[in-house]
Amino acid sequence: MYKIRIAKEINETMPTYKIKEKLLSLKDDFKIYDEEGNQVYKVTGKFLSIGDKLSFEDMEGNQLLYIQQKVLNVLKTYEILRGGEDGERMYNVQKKISLFKPKFSVYYNENDKLKIDGGIFEHEFKLKRDGDVVAAVTKKIVTLKDTYTVNIADGEDVEGILAVLICIDQACHDKQR
């Protein structure tokens, strides 16, 4: 896998996805589209649950990942499990204490750390591993619900990275819902 270093290369080499929050919904629902505009995934939240619980599914309804908020933690923490509620833990996303802008710890399989570079509230940031860009994220500002454009590097876990971004959205914007 080649190393991606500058923003100009990102748009030319990485496949693009759009994450759109569903407009009229009583629970947290997202639709994810590929670069041709085809919906490829749906993320559906459980209604009236303690903490966020979301099912990440393909268009045939197969549950690929399960996102759950750990409610007894002081800091907002999410686990992403492969295959369902009893699946293997893949990612751990935790919001850190910060005065001015949100910061997160993102771990893959407990030992591989992803770093967020840029500002989440500045609407552009990158997920990096050892200095290499894993994903570049841009948030649309003028929309009723959150919409993200995501470029993901070749060879990365597309579903997992998209789920990490949904956890970040949940942690940053959940009080507004």
Number of C-alpha atoms within 10 A of each C-alpha: 7 8 11 17 11 10 11 9 11 19 14 10 13 17 16 21 23 23 23 20 21 19 13 9 11 12 17 21 19 22 18 21 17 16 13 8 11 11 16 15 23 23 23 19 20 15 13 10 9 11 15 21 21 27 25 29 21 17 11 9 11 13 18 17 26 26 27 21 22 17 13 9 10 10 13 21 23 26 23 27 23 20 17 19 17 9 13 14 19 16 25 22 23 22 19 15 13 9 7 7 12 15 19 18 14 24 18 17 12 11 9 11 17 22 19 19 15 14 13 19 12 11 13 17 18 23 22 16 14 10 13 17 23 25 26 23 21 17 19 15 12 8 10 10 14 17 20 22 20 26 25 25 22 14 9 12 12 17 15 19 18 21 24 23 18 21 27 23 15 18 21 17 11 12 7 6 8
